Amino acid sequence: MNTLFDKIWDQHVVQQVADGPTQLYIDRLYCHEVTSPQAFEGMRTRGLKCFRPSQIFCMPDHNTPTHDQDKPIADPVSKTQVDTLAKNAADFGLTHYGMMSKDNGIIHVVGPEKGLSLPGMTIVCGDSHTSTHGAMGAVAFGIGTSEVEMVMASQCILQQKPKSMRISINGTLQKGVTAKDVALYLMAQLTTSGATGYFVEYAGSVVRNLSMEGRLTLCNLSIEMGARGGFVAPDETTFNYLKGREYAPKGEAWDKAVAYWKTLKSGDDAVFDKELSFDAADIEPRITYGTNPGMGIGITETIPNEQGAGFEKALHYMGFEAGQQLLGTKVDYVFLGACTNGRIEDFRAFASIVKGRQKAADVIAWLVPGSWAVDQQIREEGLDKVLEAAGFAIRQPGCSACLAMNDDKVPAGKLSVSTSNRNFEGRQGPGARTILASPLTAAAAAVTGVITDPRELM
């Protein structure tokens, strides 16, 4: 019996090149401003139009400032990239959600919330965290610029079929443990290369019990284990999330779609190239201590004592030592947001910790919704009032401090507790030091000024 990955892949095969790659049909292409300009230029040079423009959606997110979006972008490079995407989308007749549009936000947040990402689809974007959309029960993965051009021109891509892996997490998550902690735990267990060459299906009772937004976080971080992508088989949670969304099927088409989506699961006798299983009881709130997402520990644990130049270099960069416990370490910046944790549930979690408390005086906090729709929901639910009463301000949507491509840069040497996906050297700004954590852990640091176990504030 085939795995779910096999089912979706096989349904999208146009042809198999002898002793070569698969020509795979793509249902949805997302374009942002960073990786698309060369692809559009290549199309122009060759005198080509987009083959299926209705299946391509564009929006700026990496370079958008998270303040004063109604004014011209001050940074000339960012302005050029954002303006170029708008022009390219217009020239090629593509849907474009520009800055200040109610539809704008981070592409990996907007896709699912608009129902553009649906079960059984193949989805690509010139961005590694495209794996996020796998939470909808889709095969979603990042591609390079030349491949973006290939999809624009033909709605197909040449790909080697990845191997399949199933990761099952069973049991019940402890208090204060979120999908982000599960992902950070898996990265520490598998390392950042442990899933290289594989497409991961997440399964088990923990995954089934995750909300849609938790699944989006988990799938977002698949790439940080080296995986080509990660996904969750669609179920009632998926259907309830999608029903009524702008691009989701309606009426009879909805009933027909759900009937099909219910068939999208791996058979009981499906054979995976690799199977791993983990116990929820082993997972506590997590933090990273190094310069890749796999260098992580439980929040109450101490930094391990490992050998190797890479390990020592990472600790030197971070200013930490082997055997050190990080609880109580002073924090300079806190960032809530990114395609990893910029959704409404993440803001609810953060607000639940800071409610009735005050932001630590010497912490700079950036709270950045993943989209204007999330921003609206924050205000509808009154979370803005809770956050403002605690001394926090909500910024405008964008990728923000996930990566140093806009104004939100952490200064050299400063320590940031971040809900984003990468803690590489300089990722949040030249010389910035990043600890990855969940929204609960980030909130605990924001109100105490030090790394704090969020369970103590719950």
N, C-alpha and C positions, 0 to 999 in steps of 0.2 A: 504493500500500500504506500502511496506517495505521501511525502510530508506536505504541509500547506505551502511551503516555499516552492516545492516542485509544481504543485497545482497552478499557482499564480504564474510562475515562470513559464511553464509549458504552454499556458493559454496565450502568452504574449510572444511566443517564438514565431517570427516571420520565416526565417530559414536558418539552417545550421551550415556554417561554412565548413567544408571538409578540412579536418585537421586544424580548425581555426575557431574563431569566436562565434557566438550566437548573434544573429540580427534580432534584436528584441524591440517590440513595439512599446512605445511610451505613452501612457495616458495623460500625464500632466508634467509640464515643465514650468518650474518657478525660476524667475530671473531677478537677481538683485544687482546693485550698481557696481559691485567690485569685480565679478568674474565675467560679466556679459559684454563689455565694450568690444573686446577683440573678436568675439563671436559675431556680433552684429557687423563689424567691419569686414570680417571674412565673407559674410553673406552679401554685403554690398559689392565687394571686389569681384565676386563670382556672378553678380547680377541675379541673385536668387531672392525669392519671397519665402516667408515662413509657410511650410506645407499645411499645417493646421493651426492657424493663429488663435482659434477659439480655445485651444488647449494650453495656451501659454499665458502666464500671469506674472506681471512685473511690479516690484515695489522696492524703493530704497529703504535700507535699515542700518547697515554698518556705519555709514558716514553721516547719518542724520544727527544733528545736535539734539539734546534732550531739554532744551530751553529755547525760547524765542523762535520757535519753528515758523512763525508767521513773518519773520524777517529774513533777508538774504543770508545764506550760510557764510560765515566770516572766513573760514578756512578755504583757500582757493582750490586745493586738491579735492576736498570733499564736495565743494560746490560744483566743480567740473564733473565729477562722477555722478552726482545726483541729477544734474541738468542733462547729462549725456543719456542717462537711462530714459528720462522723460521724452527726449527727442527720438531716441531709437524706437521706443514703444509706439510713438505717434507715426513715425515713418513706416513701420512694419505692421501697423494696424492691430496692436496688441493691447489687452486690458492693462491699465497702469493705475496703481493706487499710490498717488503722490503724497508728499508730506502735507500734513494738515487735513488730508482727506479722512473722513470717518472710517474708511476701510484700511487705512495704513497701519503699519506696525512691523514687527519682526516677521519675516516671511513664514517662519516655522511655527509661529503662533497664529497668524491670520489664516493660513491654509486649512487647518482643522476647524477653527471656530466658524469659518464661512461654509463649511461642508464641501470645500474644494478637494479635500483629501478624503477618499472613500475606500471602503474595504475592497480588496481584490485588484486595486489599481497598481500600475507601475508608475512611480513618481521620481523625478530627478531634479536636481538643482546644482549649480556650480558652487556647492557649499557642503562641507563634510557632515554637518549636523542635519542634513536632509533625512537621516535615519529617524528623526523625531516622528515623521508621519507614519512610520511603521506601527505606531500605537493604534492606528485606525484599522489595522489588518491589511496593510498595503506593503508591497515590496518597494521600499524607498531608499535611495542612496545618492551620495554626492558624486559629481562627475567633474572632469576638467573642462577648461575653456573650449578646446577643440571638439570635445564631445557635446558641449552645449550647442555649438554650431551645427553639429551632425543632427541633433534632435530638431533644431529649428528648420533645417533643410528637408528632413525626411520623416520626422516624428518617430525615428528609430535610432538605435544605438548598437554598436558592436561591443559585446561583453563576453568575457569568459564566465561561465556559470560558477558561482562560489559553492563551497561545500556547506553542508547544513549542520547546525549545532542546536541542541535544545538545552536550555538552562532552566531547571525547575527549582523554585523556592517554595518550600512548604512550611506550614505552621502558622503562627500568628505573630505579627509584628508587635514588639514591646512599645510601651508608652514613649512618645517622643521620637520614634523611628519612622522616617518618611521614605518615599520612593528614591529620593536623592541619596539617602544613607544606604539603601539597598544597592544602588548603582555603584557608589564609592566602595562598598564592601566587595562587590563582584570584581571591580577593577583591581583591588588589592590582592584578591585571591588569584585572579587570572593573569595579572600584570597587564601592562599596556600593549602587549603583543600576543596575549594568550588566545585571542579569537581571530588572529590574522588569517584571512582566506575563507572565513566562514560568514554565513548569514545566520543570525541567532533568533530562534523562536523562544520567547519567554513564556514559561508555563508554571503550573503549581498553584496552590491555594492562595499564596500571598499575591501573586500577579492577578488572579481572578478577582480578588477582593480590592485591588487598587482601583481608584477612580480613573476616569479617562485622563485627567490631568496628571495623575501619578504615573500612568503608563507612558504618557508623552515625555515625561522627565526620564524615565527608565530607558526608553528607546533612543532618546536624544544622546545618551551617554554611551551607546553601544560602540560608537566609533572610537571611544577612548580606550577600549580593550583591543583595538586593532580590527574589529569586525567590519565587514562591508556594510552591514546594516543590522537592525534588530526589529522584531515585530511581535505583536500579540494577536492571536486569533480573535476575530470579532465575536461579540456575544451581546447579551441584552444591555450591558453597560455601554457598549459602542452604539447600539441602535438608539438607546434613549438619549445619548449625547447628540447624535446626528439629526434626530427627528426635528423638522421645522427649520433647520438651518438653510441659509440662502440658496446654496447650490445643491443641497440634498434633494433626492427625488421627491415628488409630491403625489398624493392621491394613489391611484392604481399603480403608478410607477414605483412608489415607495414600497407597497406590499410585495411587488414583484422583486424589487431589489433586496428586501430583507429575506425573502424566501431563498434567493441565491446566496446572500451573505451567510446564511445559516449553514451552507454546505462548505464554507471555507474553514476547514479545520484539518489537522493531521489525523490520519486514521489511527486506530488503536494499535495497529501493527506496523505503523510507519517506522522506517529505519533511518536514523540520523547518522551522519558521519562521526558525530561525537555527542555524548550526553553527559551533563553534569547536574548534580543536585546539591542544594544547600538548605540549611535549617534556619528559619527566621529567628530562633532563640539565640543564635550566635551573633546577631546584628544589634549593635547599639548605635546611638548617634555618632556620626563619623566626621573626621576632619583630615585634611591632608597636611603633610609637614614638609614635602619636598617640591620638586619642580616638574613632576608629571602627575596626572590624576591617580595613578596606581600607588603612589607613595602616600598611603593613608593609614590611619589608626582609629580605633574606637576612641571616643573623646576622653575616656578615663585611662587609656593606655599610655605607655611611654614610647618615644621614638625608638625603633629597633636598632640593634647594633649590627650593621651589615658591613661587608668588605667591598672595596671597589672604588675606583676613582670617580665614577658617576655619582655614587651615593654621597661621597665626601664633598664633591663639588656642589651638589644640591643643598646639602646642609650648610655649607659655607655661604652660599648665596642667600639662604633663608635666615642665617644667623642663629641656627639651632644646633644642638648637640645630640649625639646618640645617647639614649637613656633618659632624655629630658621629658618631663610631662608638660604639656602645653596649656593645661588649665591654668588660668590666672595670668596668661601672657597678655601684655598690653596691646590693644588694637587701635589703629589710627583711622581706618576706613571700613565701612560696611556697604556692600552692594547687594541689593535685592533686585533681580531682574534676569534678563537674557532669555534665549529660546529654551533654556533649561528650567528656569524658575520664575518666569515673568507673567504667570497666569493668575486668575482670580483666586484660586485656592492657595497660592503661595502668599498672596497679600493677606488673605484671611488668617493664615498660619502666623505670619509675622505680626499682624495686629493682635492676635490672641495673646502673644507674649508681652507686647509693649503696652497693652491696655492698662491704664491706671498707673503706669510708670513713666519715667522721663528719660529721654535720650541722654547718654553720658555726654558731659559738656565738651570733652576733647575728641569726640568721635565725629567724623564727617560721614554722613549717610546719604547714599543715593538710592532712592526708591523709584524704579523705572518700570511702568507697566509694559507688557509685551505688545500691546496694541491699544488703539483708541477705544475699541470695544471693551477691553479690560478696564481702562481708565473710567469709562462710563459706569461699568458695573461697580467699581470701587465706590463711586459717588452715590449710586443708587442704594448700595448696602450701608452707607454711612461709615465705611471704613476710613474715608478721608478725614472725618471728624476725629475718630479714635487716634489716627496717626498724627494728625496736627496737634491734638491735645497733648500728645507725648513728645512733641517737639520735632516731628519729621515733616518734610515737604515731599510732595509727589511731583516727579519730573514728567516730561513728555515722552511718548513712546520711542523706542529705538534700541539698538544693540547696546548702546551706552558703554559702561566700563567692563564689558566682557572682553573687549579687545581695544587696543589703543589706536583706533581709527577715527575718533571724534574727540570732542573737548573733554570727555570724562576720563581723564588719565590719573592714575594714582602716582604721586611723586616718588622719586628714587628713594629706596630705603624704608618707605612707609609700609606698614603691614595691613593688608586688606583681608577681611573675611567676606568671601564672595559666593553667591549662589550660582555663579556661571559654571562653565564646563572645563576650562583649562587654566592651569597654574604654571604654565611655562615661564621661563625667565623673560621678563619684559612684556608679557602678554597684556597686563593692565597698564603698562607704561614703562619706559626705560628704567630699569633698576627696581621696579615695584615688586613687592613680595606678596604672594597670594596664598591664602588658605581657602580651599573649597569646602563648602558646608551647605546644610539645608537652610531653608528660610527660618525654621525654629532656632537653629544654632546661631544664624546671623542676627536674629532679633535679640537673642540673649546677650550677644557681644555688644550690640548697639546700645542696650540700656545699662550694662554693667561696665563697659569700657575695656573688658578683658574677655578672653576665651572662657566661656561658661557652659556648663552642661545644661541644656535647655530644660531638662526634666526637673531641675531645681526651681524653675520659675513657672512650671505648669500647675 
